[in-house]
Amino acid sequence: MLDQITVHHIYVSDDHNYYGHHGKEPGNNPMIELPKVECEAGKGIIGDRFHNYKEDYKGQITFFSLEVYEDICKTFKLNNVSPSVFRRNIILSGVNLNSLINKKFTIQGIDFLGTQEAAPCYWMNGAVAEGAEDAMKGRGGLRAKILTSGHLHANSSAK
């Protein structure tokens, strides 16, 4: 099953736009697309806002489904909207991310533990389209812990 996963895009940001901004204006920190990133066990993606955030943090890395991105774009008739708008690190295809909650899995030789859905928040209604938060419920992505260190590469399959 997991050998059918393809990593399409990889993003990092050095600071938060929405997390911790409730009741304030969102931040203006871009998601930077990279061809590869270094995942550090127990800490996160080097160069990302959640790297070394706090000990045993459940969201050291986030995943989002390319299929959900495409469905959201179709539903809301969005053109030229980057998957980075969802503020997730890894955009992939070939797996139901909710099936990985509370499970260990491996992508490109790196072991992860799915911890919980990366639930959408009200910010998505402004960043994506009105109604996007509701459309994403139950498919907002996956938060995970990084169990082993290594490099993830975009446009590569799981093996």
Rosetta constraint file for C-alpha pairs under 8 A:
AtomPair CA 1 CA 5 HARMONIC 7.89 0.50
AtomPair CA 1 CA 95 HARMONIC 7.50 0.50
AtomPair CA 2 CA 94 HARMONIC 7.51 0.50
AtomPair CA 2 CA 95 HARMONIC 6.89 0.50
AtomPair CA 2 CA 105 HARMONIC 7.80 0.50
AtomPair CA 2 CA 106 HARMONIC 7.54 0.50
AtomPair CA 2 CA 107 HARMONIC 7.49 0.50
AtomPair CA 2 CA 158 HARMONIC 6.60 0.50
AtomPair CA 3 CA 157 HARMONIC 6.96 0.50
AtomPair CA 3 CA 158 HARMONIC 5.11 0.50
AtomPair CA 3 CA 159 HARMONIC 6.14 0.50
AtomPair CA 4 CA 93 HARMONIC 7.95 0.50
AtomPair CA 4 CA 94 HARMONIC 5.35 0.50
AtomPair CA 4 CA 95 HARMONIC 7.51 0.50
AtomPair CA 4 CA 157 HARMONIC 6.80 0.50
AtomPair CA 4 CA 158 HARMONIC 6.65 0.50
AtomPair CA 5 CA 92 HARMONIC 6.64 0.50
AtomPair CA 5 CA 93 HARMONIC 5.49 0.50
AtomPair CA 5 CA 94 HARMONIC 4.46 0.50
AtomPair CA 5 CA 95 HARMONIC 6.23 0.50
AtomPair CA 5 CA 107 HARMONIC 7.68 0.50
AtomPair CA 5 CA 157 HARMONIC 5.60 0.50
AtomPair CA 5 CA 158 HARMONIC 5.22 0.50
AtomPair CA 6 CA 92 HARMONIC 5.41 0.50
AtomPair CA 6 CA 93 HARMONIC 5.35 0.50
AtomPair CA 6 CA 94 HARMONIC 6.50 0.50
AtomPair CA 6 CA 155 HARMONIC 6.57 0.50
AtomPair CA 6 CA 156 HARMONIC 5.58 0.50
AtomPair CA 6 CA 157 HARMONIC 4.21 0.50
AtomPair CA 6 CA 158 HARMONIC 6.06 0.50
AtomPair CA 7 CA 90 HARMONIC 6.88 0.50
AtomPair CA 7 CA 91 HARMONIC 6.07 0.50
AtomPair CA 7 CA 92 HARMONIC 4.38 0.50
AtomPair CA 7 CA 93 HARMONIC 6.76 0.50
AtomPair CA 7 CA 153 HARMONIC 7.09 0.50
AtomPair CA 7 CA 154 HARMONIC 5.14 0.50
AtomPair CA 7 CA 155 HARMONIC 5.35 0.50
AtomPair CA 7 CA 156 HARMONIC 5.50 0.50
AtomPair CA 7 CA 157 HARMONIC 6.25 0.50
AtomPair CA 7 CA 158 HARMONIC 7.57 0.50
AtomPair CA 8 CA 66 HARMONIC 7.79 0.50
AtomPair CA 8 CA 90 HARMONIC 7.66 0.50
AtomPair CA 8 CA 91 HARMONIC 5.62 0.50
AtomPair CA 8 CA 92 HARMONIC 5.37 0.50
AtomPair CA 8 CA 93 HARMONIC 7.53 0.50
AtomPair CA 8 CA 154 HARMONIC 5.20 0.50
AtomPair CA 8 CA 155 HARMONIC 4.76 0.50
AtomPair CA 8 CA 156 HARMONIC 7.22 0.50
AtomPair CA 9 CA 33 HARMONIC 6.92 0.50
AtomPair CA 9 CA 34 HARMONIC 7.59 0.50
AtomPair CA 9 CA 35 HARMONIC 7.61 0.50
AtomPair CA 9 CA 90 HARMONIC 5.93 0.50
AtomPair CA 9 CA 91 HARMONIC 5.04 0.50
AtomPair CA 9 CA 92 HARMONIC 7.09 0.50
AtomPair CA 9 CA 154 HARMONIC 5.35 0.50
AtomPair CA 9 CA 155 HARMONIC 7.07 0.50
AtomPair CA 10 CA 33 HARMONIC 5.55 0.50
AtomPair CA 10 CA 34 HARMONIC 5.56 0.50
AtomPair CA 10 CA 35 HARMONIC 6.68 0.50
AtomPair CA 10 CA 36 HARMONIC 6.88 0.50
AtomPair CA 10 CA 37 HARMONIC 7.52 0.50
AtomPair CA 10 CA 89 HARMONIC 5.57 0.50
AtomPair CA 10 CA 90 HARMONIC 4.79 0.50
AtomPair CA 10 CA 91 HARMONIC 6.44 0.50
AtomPair CA 10 CA 153 HARMONIC 7.73 0.50
AtomPair CA 10 CA 154 HARMONIC 6.09 0.50
AtomPair CA 11 CA 31 HARMONIC 5.67 0.50
AtomPair CA 11 CA 32 HARMONIC 5.25 0.50
AtomPair CA 11 CA 33 HARMONIC 4.48 0.50
AtomPair CA 11 CA 34 HARMONIC 6.06 0.50
AtomPair CA 11 CA 84 HARMONIC 6.85 0.50
AtomPair CA 11 CA 87 HARMONIC 7.91 0.50
AtomPair CA 11 CA 88 HARMONIC 7.02 0.50
AtomPair CA 11 CA 89 HARMONIC 4.63 0.50
AtomPair CA 11 CA 90 HARMONIC 6.42 0.50
AtomPair CA 12 CA 31 HARMONIC 5.39 0.50
AtomPair CA 12 CA 32 HARMONIC 5.34 0.50
AtomPair CA 12 CA 33 HARMONIC 6.76 0.50
AtomPair CA 12 CA 34 HARMONIC 7.70 0.50
AtomPair CA 12 CA 45 HARMONIC 7.81 0.50
AtomPair CA 12 CA 47 HARMONIC 6.70 0.50
AtomPair CA 12 CA 48 HARMONIC 4.85 0.50
AtomPair CA 12 CA 49 HARMONIC 7.34 0.50
AtomPair CA 12 CA 89 HARMONIC 5.91 0.50
AtomPair CA 13 CA 29 HARMONIC 6.55 0.50
AtomPair CA 13 CA 30 HARMONIC 6.07 0.50
AtomPair CA 13 CA 31 HARMONIC 4.75 0.50
AtomPair CA 13 CA 32 HARMONIC 6.06 0.50
AtomPair CA 13 CA 47 HARMONIC 7.23 0.50
AtomPair CA 13 CA 48 HARMONIC 5.11 0.50
AtomPair CA 13 CA 49 HARMONIC 5.71 0.50
AtomPair CA 14 CA 29 HARMONIC 7.11 0.50
AtomPair CA 14 CA 47 HARMONIC 6.30 0.50
AtomPair CA 14 CA 48 HARMONIC 5.14 0.50
AtomPair CA 14 CA 49 HARMONIC 4.60 0.50
AtomPair CA 15 CA 29 HARMONIC 5.99 0.50
AtomPair CA 15 CA 48 HARMONIC 7.48 0.50
AtomPair CA 15 CA 49 HARMONIC 4.86 0.50
AtomPair CA 16 CA 20 HARMONIC 7.58 0.50
AtomPair CA 16 CA 27 HARMONIC 6.36 0.50
AtomPair CA 16 CA 29 HARMONIC 6.57 0.50
AtomPair CA 16 CA 49 HARMONIC 6.65 0.50
AtomPair CA 17 CA 21 HARMONIC 7.09 0.50
AtomPair CA 17 CA 26 HARMONIC 5.00 0.50
AtomPair CA 17 CA 27 HARMONIC 3.78 0.50
AtomPair CA 17 CA 28 HARMONIC 5.93 0.50
AtomPair CA 17 CA 29 HARMONIC 6.00 0.50
AtomPair CA 18 CA 22 HARMONIC 7.16 0.50
AtomPair CA 18 CA 26 HARMONIC 5.37 0.50
AtomPair CA 18 CA 27 HARMONIC 6.52 0.50
AtomPair CA 18 CA 123 HARMONIC 6.92 0.50
AtomPair CA 21 CA 25 HARMONIC 6.63 0.50
AtomPair CA 21 CA 26 HARMONIC 6.01 0.50
AtomPair CA 21 CA 27 HARMONIC 7.58 0.50
AtomPair CA 31 CA 84 HARMONIC 6.05 0.50
AtomPair CA 31 CA 85 HARMONIC 7.96 0.50
AtomPair CA 31 CA 87 HARMONIC 6.88 0.50
AtomPair CA 34 CA 154 HARMONIC 7.72 0.50
AtomPair CA 35 CA 153 HARMONIC 5.87 0.50
AtomPair CA 35 CA 154 HARMONIC 5.24 0.50
AtomPair CA 36 CA 151 HARMONIC 6.53 0.50
AtomPair CA 36 CA 152 HARMONIC 5.38 0.50
AtomPair CA 36 CA 153 HARMONIC 4.30 0.50
AtomPair CA 36 CA 154 HARMONIC 6.01 0.50
AtomPair CA 37 CA 45 HARMONIC 6.71 0.50
AtomPair CA 37 CA 46 HARMONIC 7.14 0.50
AtomPair CA 37 CA 151 HARMONIC 5.52 0.50
AtomPair CA 37 CA 152 HARMONIC 5.49 0.50
AtomPair CA 37 CA 153 HARMONIC 6.84 0.50
AtomPair CA 38 CA 45 HARMONIC 5.80 0.50
AtomPair CA 38 CA 46 HARMONIC 5.79 0.50
AtomPair CA 38 CA 149 HARMONIC 7.39 0.50
AtomPair CA 38 CA 150 HARMONIC 5.77 0.50
AtomPair CA 38 CA 151 HARMONIC 4.53 0.50
AtomPair CA 38 CA 152 HARMONIC 6.59 0.50
AtomPair CA 39 CA 43 HARMONIC 7.95 0.50
AtomPair CA 39 CA 44 HARMONIC 5.77 0.50
AtomPair CA 39 CA 45 HARMONIC 4.52 0.50
AtomPair CA 39 CA 46 HARMONIC 6.37 0.50
AtomPair CA 39 CA 146 HARMONIC 6.98 0.50
AtomPair CA 39 CA 148 HARMONIC 7.83 0.50
AtomPair CA 39 CA 149 HARMONIC 5.26 0.50
AtomPair CA 39 CA 150 HARMONIC 5.35 0.50
AtomPair CA 39 CA 151 HARMONIC 5.91 0.50
AtomPair CA 39 CA 152 HARMONIC 7.23 0.50
AtomPair CA 40 CA 44 HARMONIC 5.35 0.50
AtomPair CA 40 CA 45 HARMONIC 6.04 0.50
AtomPair CA 40 CA 46 HARMONIC 6.81 0.50
AtomPair CA 40 CA 146 HARMONIC 6.79 0.50
AtomPair CA 40 CA 148 HARMONIC 6.97 0.50
AtomPair CA 40 CA 149 HARMONIC 4.61 0.50
AtomPair CA 40 CA 150 HARMONIC 6.85 0.50
AtomPair CA 41 CA 145 HARMONIC 7.84 0.50
AtomPair CA 41 CA 146 HARMONIC 4.85 0.50
AtomPair CA 41 CA 147 HARMONIC 4.91 0.50
AtomPair CA 41 CA 148 HARMONIC 4.71 0.50
AtomPair CA 41 CA 149 HARMONIC 4.76 0.50
AtomPair CA 42 CA 52 HARMONIC 7.99 0.50
AtomPair CA 42 CA 55 HARMONIC 7.58 0.50
AtomPair CA 42 CA 56 HARMONIC 6.33 0.50
AtomPair CA 42 CA 57 HARMONIC 7.82 0.50
AtomPair CA 42 CA 60 HARMONIC 7.45 0.50
AtomPair CA 42 CA 145 HARMONIC 6.59 0.50
AtomPair CA 42 CA 146 HARMONIC 5.54 0.50
AtomPair CA 42 CA 147 HARMONIC 6.15 0.50
AtomPair CA 42 CA 148 HARMONIC 7.84 0.50
AtomPair CA 43 CA 50 HARMONIC 7.97 0.50
AtomPair CA 43 CA 51 HARMONIC 5.38 0.50
AtomPair CA 43 CA 52 HARMONIC 4.62 0.50
AtomPair CA 43 CA 53 HARMONIC 7.35 0.50
AtomPair CA 43 CA 54 HARMONIC 7.92 0.50
AtomPair CA 43 CA 55 HARMONIC 7.55 0.50
AtomPair CA 43 CA 56 HARMONIC 7.69 0.50
AtomPair CA 43 CA 57 HARMONIC 7.77 0.50
AtomPair CA 43 CA 60 HARMONIC 6.22 0.50
AtomPair CA 43 CA 146 HARMONIC 7.17 0.50
AtomPair CA 44 CA 48 HARMONIC 7.47 0.50
AtomPair CA 44 CA 50 HARMONIC 6.32 0.50
AtomPair CA 44 CA 51 HARMONIC 4.36 0.50
AtomPair CA 44 CA 52 HARMONIC 6.32 0.50
AtomPair CA 44 CA 60 HARMONIC 4.29 0.50
AtomPair CA 44 CA 61 HARMONIC 5.91 0.50
AtomPair CA 44 CA 145 HARMONIC 7.50 0.50
AtomPair CA 44 CA 146 HARMONIC 6.42 0.50
AtomPair CA 45 CA 50 HARMONIC 7.42 0.50
AtomPair CA 45 CA 51 HARMONIC 5.49 0.50
AtomPair CA 45 CA 60 HARMONIC 7.03 0.50
AtomPair CA 45 CA 61 HARMONIC 6.70 0.50
AtomPair CA 46 CA 51 HARMONIC 5.87 0.50
AtomPair CA 47 CA 51 HARMONIC 6.79 0.50
AtomPair CA 49 CA 53 HARMONIC 7.45 0.50
AtomPair CA 50 CA 59 HARMONIC 7.41 0.50
AtomPair CA 50 CA 60 HARMONIC 5.92 0.50
AtomPair CA 50 CA 61 HARMONIC 7.65 0.50
AtomPair CA 51 CA 60 HARMONIC 6.54 0.50
AtomPair CA 53 CA 57 HARMONIC 7.03 0.50
AtomPair CA 53 CA 60 HARMONIC 7.93 0.50
AtomPair CA 56 CA 145 HARMONIC 7.74 0.50
AtomPair CA 57 CA 145 HARMONIC 7.06 0.50
AtomPair CA 58 CA 115 HARMONIC 5.94 0.50
AtomPair CA 58 CA 116 HARMONIC 7.81 0.50
AtomPair CA 58 CA 143 HARMONIC 6.48 0.50
AtomPair CA 58 CA 144 HARMONIC 5.77 0.50
AtomPair CA 58 CA 145 HARMONIC 5.55 0.50
AtomPair CA 59 CA 115 HARMONIC 7.59 0.50
AtomPair CA 59 CA 143 HARMONIC 4.71 0.50
AtomPair CA 59 CA 144 HARMONIC 5.19 0.50
AtomPair CA 59 CA 145 HARMONIC 6.13 0.50
AtomPair CA 60 CA 143 HARMONIC 7.21 0.50
AtomPair CA 60 CA 144 HARMONIC 6.00 0.50
AtomPair CA 60 CA 145 HARMONIC 5.19 0.50
AtomPair CA 60 CA 146 HARMONIC 6.48 0.50
AtomPair CA 61 CA 88 HARMONIC 8.00 0.50
AtomPair CA 61 CA 89 HARMONIC 6.37 0.50
AtomPair CA 61 CA 90 HARMONIC 7.85 0.50
AtomPair CA 61 CA 143 HARMONIC 6.02 0.50
AtomPair CA 61 CA 144 HARMONIC 5.46 0.50
AtomPair CA 61 CA 145 HARMONIC 6.46 0.50
AtomPair CA 61 CA 146 HARMONIC 7.09 0.50
AtomPair CA 62 CA 88 HARMONIC 5.24 0.50
AtomPair CA 62 CA 89 HARMONIC 5.17 0.50
AtomPair CA 62 CA 90 HARMONIC 6.24 0.50
AtomPair CA 62 CA 118 HARMONIC 7.19 0.50
AtomPair CA 62 CA 141 HARMONIC 6.98 0.50
AtomPair CA 62 CA 142 HARMONIC 5.53 0.50
AtomPair CA 62 CA 143 HARMONIC 4.61 0.50
AtomPair CA 62 CA 144 HARMONIC 6.17 0.50
AtomPair CA 63 CA 88 HARMONIC 5.84 0.50
AtomPair CA 63 CA 89 HARMONIC 5.93 0.50
AtomPair CA 63 CA 90 HARMONIC 4.64 0.50
AtomPair CA 63 CA 91 HARMONIC 5.91 0.50
AtomPair CA 63 CA 92 HARMONIC 7.15 0.50
AtomPair CA 63 CA 97 HARMONIC 7.72 0.50
AtomPair CA 63 CA 141 HARMONIC 5.41 0.50
AtomPair CA 63 CA 142 HARMONIC 5.04 0.50
AtomPair CA 63 CA 143 HARMONIC 6.58 0.50
AtomPair CA 63 CA 144 HARMONIC 7.99 0.50
AtomPair CA 64 CA 68 HARMONIC 7.67 0.50
AtomPair CA 64 CA 69 HARMONIC 7.84 0.50
AtomPair CA 64 CA 88 HARMONIC 6.11 0.50
AtomPair CA 64 CA 89 HARMONIC 7.64 0.50
AtomPair CA 64 CA 90 HARMONIC 6.12 0.50
AtomPair CA 64 CA 91 HARMONIC 4.87 0.50
AtomPair CA 64 CA 92 HARMONIC 6.35 0.50
AtomPair CA 64 CA 97 HARMONIC 7.63 0.50
AtomPair CA 64 CA 140 HARMONIC 6.88 0.50
AtomPair CA 64 CA 141 HARMONIC 4.37 0.50
AtomPair CA 64 CA 142 HARMONIC 6.54 0.50
AtomPair CA 65 CA 69 HARMONIC 6.36 0.50
AtomPair CA 65 CA 91 HARMONIC 5.71 0.50
AtomPair CA 65 CA 92 HARMONIC 5.26 0.50
AtomPair CA 65 CA 93 HARMONIC 5.63 0.50
AtomPair CA 65 CA 95 HARMONIC 7.83 0.50
AtomPair CA 65 CA 96 HARMONIC 7.79 0.50
AtomPair CA 65 CA 97 HARMONIC 7.21 0.50
AtomPair CA 65 CA 141 HARMONIC 6.55 0.50
AtomPair CA 66 CA 70 HARMONIC 6.15 0.50
AtomPair CA 66 CA 83 HARMONIC 7.97 0.50
AtomPair CA 66 CA 91 HARMONIC 5.77 0.50
AtomPair CA 66 CA 92 HARMONIC 5.40 0.50
AtomPair CA 66 CA 93 HARMONIC 5.30 0.50
AtomPair CA 67 CA 71 HARMONIC 6.18 0.50
AtomPair CA 67 CA 93 HARMONIC 6.48 0.50
AtomPair CA 68 CA 72 HARMONIC 6.08 0.50
AtomPair CA 68 CA 136 HARMONIC 7.98 0.50
AtomPair CA 68 CA 139 HARMONIC 7.17 0.50
AtomPair CA 69 CA 73 HARMONIC 6.23 0.50
AtomPair CA 69 CA 83 HARMONIC 6.50 0.50
AtomPair CA 70 CA 74 HARMONIC 6.18 0.50
AtomPair CA 71 CA 75 HARMONIC 5.95 0.50
AtomPair CA 72 CA 76 HARMONIC 6.06 0.50
AtomPair CA 72 CA 78 HARMONIC 7.87 0.50
AtomPair CA 72 CA 132 HARMONIC 7.43 0.50
AtomPair CA 72 CA 135 HARMONIC 7.35 0.50
AtomPair CA 72 CA 136 HARMONIC 7.87 0.50
AtomPair CA 73 CA 77 HARMONIC 5.54 0.50
AtomPair CA 73 CA 78 HARMONIC 4.63 0.50
AtomPair CA 73 CA 79 HARMONIC 6.97 0.50
AtomPair CA 73 CA 81 HARMONIC 7.63 0.50
AtomPair CA 74 CA 78 HARMONIC 6.48 0.50
AtomPair CA 76 CA 129 HARMONIC 6.94 0.50
AtomPair CA 81 CA 85 HARMONIC 7.32 0.50
AtomPair CA 83 CA 87 HARMONIC 7.94 0.50
AtomPair CA 83 CA 91 HARMONIC 7.38 0.50
AtomPair CA 84 CA 88 HARMONIC 6.75 0.50
AtomPair CA 85 CA 127 HARMONIC 6.66 0.50
AtomPair CA 85 CA 128 HARMONIC 6.85 0.50
AtomPair CA 86 CA 124 HARMONIC 7.38 0.50
AtomPair CA 86 CA 128 HARMONIC 7.85 0.50
AtomPair CA 88 CA 141 HARMONIC 7.72 0.50
AtomPair CA 95 CA 99 HARMONIC 7.98 0.50
AtomPair CA 96 CA 100 HARMONIC 7.44 0.50
AtomPair CA 97 CA 101 HARMONIC 7.33 0.50
AtomPair CA 97 CA 139 HARMONIC 7.83 0.50
AtomPair CA 97 CA 141 HARMONIC 6.37 0.50
AtomPair CA 97 CA 142 HARMONIC 5.98 0.50
AtomPair CA 98 CA 116 HARMONIC 7.93 0.50
AtomPair CA 98 CA 117 HARMONIC 6.65 0.50
AtomPair CA 98 CA 138 HARMONIC 7.95 0.50
AtomPair CA 98 CA 139 HARMONIC 7.36 0.50
AtomPair CA 98 CA 141 HARMONIC 7.55 0.50
AtomPair CA 98 CA 142 HARMONIC 6.89 0.50
AtomPair CA 99 CA 103 HARMONIC 7.96 0.50
AtomPair CA 100 CA 104 HARMONIC 7.25 0.50
AtomPair CA 100 CA 105 HARMONIC 7.31 0.50
AtomPair CA 100 CA 113 HARMONIC 7.83 0.50
AtomPair CA 100 CA 114 HARMONIC 5.38 0.50
AtomPair CA 100 CA 142 HARMONIC 7.92 0.50
AtomPair CA 101 CA 113 HARMONIC 7.66 0.50
AtomPair CA 101 CA 114 HARMONIC 4.49 0.50
AtomPair CA 101 CA 115 HARMONIC 5.33 0.50
AtomPair CA 101 CA 116 HARMONIC 5.44 0.50
AtomPair CA 101 CA 117 HARMONIC 7.17 0.50
AtomPair CA 101 CA 142 HARMONIC 7.42 0.50
AtomPair CA 102 CA 113 HARMONIC 6.54 0.50
AtomPair CA 102 CA 114 HARMONIC 5.17 0.50
AtomPair CA 102 CA 115 HARMONIC 5.33 0.50
AtomPair CA 102 CA 116 HARMONIC 7.25 0.50
AtomPair CA 103 CA 113 HARMONIC 5.59 0.50
AtomPair CA 103 CA 114 HARMONIC 5.49 0.50
AtomPair CA 103 CA 115 HARMONIC 7.74 0.50
AtomPair CA 104 CA 111 HARMONIC 6.87 0.50
AtomPair CA 104 CA 112 HARMONIC 5.57 0.50
AtomPair CA 104 CA 113 HARMONIC 4.38 0.50
AtomPair CA 104 CA 114 HARMONIC 6.43 0.50
AtomPair CA 105 CA 111 HARMONIC 5.72 0.50
AtomPair CA 105 CA 112 HARMONIC 5.38 0.50
AtomPair CA 105 CA 113 HARMONIC 6.37 0.50
AtomPair CA 105 CA 114 HARMONIC 7.71 0.50
AtomPair CA 106 CA 110 HARMONIC 5.31 0.50
AtomPair CA 106 CA 111 HARMONIC 4.42 0.50
AtomPair CA 106 CA 112 HARMONIC 6.07 0.50
AtomPair CA 106 CA 158 HARMONIC 7.53 0.50
AtomPair CA 107 CA 111 HARMONIC 6.71 0.50
AtomPair CA 107 CA 112 HARMONIC 7.91 0.50
AtomPair CA 107 CA 152 HARMONIC 7.89 0.50
AtomPair CA 107 CA 157 HARMONIC 7.98 0.50
AtomPair CA 107 CA 158 HARMONIC 4.68 0.50
AtomPair CA 107 CA 159 HARMONIC 6.78 0.50
AtomPair CA 108 CA 151 HARMONIC 7.81 0.50
AtomPair CA 108 CA 152 HARMONIC 6.41 0.50
AtomPair CA 108 CA 153 HARMONIC 7.92 0.50
AtomPair CA 108 CA 157 HARMONIC 7.10 0.50
AtomPair CA 108 CA 158 HARMONIC 4.68 0.50
AtomPair CA 108 CA 159 HARMONIC 4.98 0.50
AtomPair CA 109 CA 150 HARMONIC 7.35 0.50
AtomPair CA 109 CA 158 HARMONIC 7.67 0.50
AtomPair CA 109 CA 159 HARMONIC 6.82 0.50
AtomPair CA 110 CA 146 HARMONIC 7.70 0.50
AtomPair CA 110 CA 147 HARMONIC 7.42 0.50
AtomPair CA 110 CA 148 HARMONIC 5.58 0.50
AtomPair CA 110 CA 149 HARMONIC 6.33 0.50
AtomPair CA 110 CA 150 HARMONIC 5.86 0.50
AtomPair CA 110 CA 151 HARMONIC 7.63 0.50
AtomPair CA 110 CA 152 HARMONIC 7.85 0.50
AtomPair CA 111 CA 146 HARMONIC 6.39 0.50
AtomPair CA 111 CA 147 HARMONIC 5.18 0.50
AtomPair CA 111 CA 148 HARMONIC 5.29 0.50
AtomPair CA 111 CA 149 HARMONIC 7.92 0.50
AtomPair CA 112 CA 144 HARMONIC 6.32 0.50
AtomPair CA 112 CA 145 HARMONIC 5.59 0.50
AtomPair CA 112 CA 146 HARMONIC 4.70 0.50
AtomPair CA 112 CA 147 HARMONIC 5.16 0.50
AtomPair CA 112 CA 148 HARMONIC 7.27 0.50
AtomPair CA 113 CA 144 HARMONIC 5.34 0.50
AtomPair CA 113 CA 145 HARMONIC 5.16 0.50
AtomPair CA 113 CA 146 HARMONIC 6.64 0.50
AtomPair CA 113 CA 147 HARMONIC 6.87 0.50
AtomPair CA 114 CA 142 HARMONIC 6.67 0.50
AtomPair CA 114 CA 143 HARMONIC 6.08 0.50
AtomPair CA 114 CA 144 HARMONIC 4.31 0.50
AtomPair CA 114 CA 145 HARMONIC 6.58 0.50
AtomPair CA 115 CA 142 HARMONIC 7.39 0.50
AtomPair CA 115 CA 143 HARMONIC 5.66 0.50
AtomPair CA 115 CA 144 HARMONIC 5.06 0.50
AtomPair CA 115 CA 145 HARMONIC 6.97 0.50
AtomPair CA 116 CA 142 HARMONIC 5.95 0.50
AtomPair CA 116 CA 143 HARMONIC 5.42 0.50
AtomPair CA 116 CA 144 HARMONIC 7.15 0.50
AtomPair CA 117 CA 138 HARMONIC 7.39 0.50
AtomPair CA 117 CA 139 HARMONIC 7.43 0.50
AtomPair CA 117 CA 140 HARMONIC 6.44 0.50
AtomPair CA 117 CA 141 HARMONIC 5.65 0.50
AtomPair CA 117 CA 142 HARMONIC 4.58 0.50
AtomPair CA 117 CA 143 HARMONIC 5.94 0.50
AtomPair CA 118 CA 140 HARMONIC 5.28 0.50
AtomPair CA 118 CA 141 HARMONIC 4.85 0.50
AtomPair CA 118 CA 142 HARMONIC 4.84 0.50
AtomPair CA 118 CA 143 HARMONIC 5.34 0.50
AtomPair CA 119 CA 136 HARMONIC 7.95 0.50
AtomPair CA 119 CA 137 HARMONIC 6.68 0.50
AtomPair CA 119 CA 138 HARMONIC 7.19 0.50
AtomPair CA 119 CA 139 HARMONIC 7.52 0.50
AtomPair CA 119 CA 140 HARMONIC 4.98 0.50
AtomPair CA 119 CA 141 HARMONIC 6.96 0.50
AtomPair CA 120 CA 124 HARMONIC 6.86 0.50
AtomPair CA 120 CA 133 HARMONIC 5.58 0.50
AtomPair CA 120 CA 136 HARMONIC 6.22 0.50
AtomPair CA 120 CA 137 HARMONIC 6.35 0.50
AtomPair CA 120 CA 140 HARMONIC 5.27 0.50
AtomPair CA 121 CA 133 HARMONIC 5.93 0.50
AtomPair CA 122 CA 126 HARMONIC 7.70 0.50
AtomPair CA 122 CA 133 HARMONIC 5.82 0.50
AtomPair CA 123 CA 127 HARMONIC 6.16 0.50
AtomPair CA 123 CA 133 HARMONIC 7.70 0.50
AtomPair CA 124 CA 128 HARMONIC 5.35 0.50
AtomPair CA 124 CA 129 HARMONIC 6.86 0.50
AtomPair CA 124 CA 130 HARMONIC 7.75 0.50
AtomPair CA 124 CA 132 HARMONIC 5.76 0.50
AtomPair CA 124 CA 133 HARMONIC 5.43 0.50
AtomPair CA 125 CA 129 HARMONIC 4.86 0.50
AtomPair CA 125 CA 130 HARMONIC 4.28 0.50
AtomPair CA 125 CA 131 HARMONIC 5.63 0.50
AtomPair CA 125 CA 132 HARMONIC 5.16 0.50
AtomPair CA 125 CA 133 HARMONIC 5.79 0.50
AtomPair CA 126 CA 130 HARMONIC 6.32 0.50
AtomPair CA 128 CA 132 HARMONIC 6.34 0.50
AtomPair CA 131 CA 135 HARMONIC 6.29 0.50
AtomPair CA 132 CA 136 HARMONIC 6.04 0.50
AtomPair CA 133 CA 137 HARMONIC 6.42 0.50
AtomPair CA 136 CA 140 HARMONIC 5.22 0.50
